[in-house]
Amino acid sequence: MFIKSTLAAAVAVLALASSADAAVFTVDALANSSSGGTGKASINLVLGQAFTVTASTNDLWSAGALPRFSDADGLTFTRFATAADDSGQPVGTQIGANFGLWSQNGLNAPFGNLVGEIGGVYMALGTNFSGNAWGTGTLNLYYWDSNASDNTGFINADVSAVPELESWVMLVAGFGMVGAVARRRKQSAKLA
C-alpha cells in the first residue's frame, strides 16, 4: 500500500513539475503594442531554457481599418474572413494583406506579429514558436507595430516552459529516495 501511494504522489509531483510554467496570456493589440503600450508579462525564463508559444490562426487582432487583421504571424499575406475566425467580418471579405516589416528595438518583424522580449532583446514568436530563452528574466509579449492608436482585438498565447535541469535532478533524486525507503520497508517486513 505504501509503495502505491508513494508512486501516486510521485506521479502527481511530476505532473506539477512539468506544468508549473505553463499558462495562457491574453495579449491586447492596443495595451500591449510595441509602439505606445507595455509588454504583457508572462513566465520567467533562464538563459537557454526551452519554451514554446502557440496561438490559434483563427485568433485575430487588427492594426486598424481593413485590410489589417492578422493572427500572431502578422500581416504577411492576403487574408479573407472565414466562419471560423474572430474578425466579425462577412465570410469572403478581404481582412488582411502583406504590410511588410516594421523595424524597432533591433528587430525586423511583420506588422501585427506576436513578439517576445527578455531583458531588452526582442524576438519574433508568431503562432508557433519553439526554442530557447535568449536571456534571463520575464518573457514580455507584444503586438508589433508602428502606431498603437487604431489597434483592436487580442490573441491568447499559450506559453509553456520546460522545467530547468535542476528541477528534474531534484525530482529524480526524490524518486530515488522514495525507492530506497520502499526497499527498506520491504526488507524490514521480511525480517519481522
Secondary structure, DSSP 8 states (H G I E B T S, - for coil): -HHHHHHHHHHHHHHHHHHTTEEEEEEETTTTBTTTS--EEEEEE-TT-EEEEE--TT--EESSSSSBEE-TB-S-S-EE--SSSSS-S-TT-EEE----EEEETTEEEETTBEEEEETTEEEE-TTEEEEE-SSSEEEEEEE--S-GGG-EEEEEEEEEE---HHHHHHHHHHHHHHHHHHHHHHHHHHH-
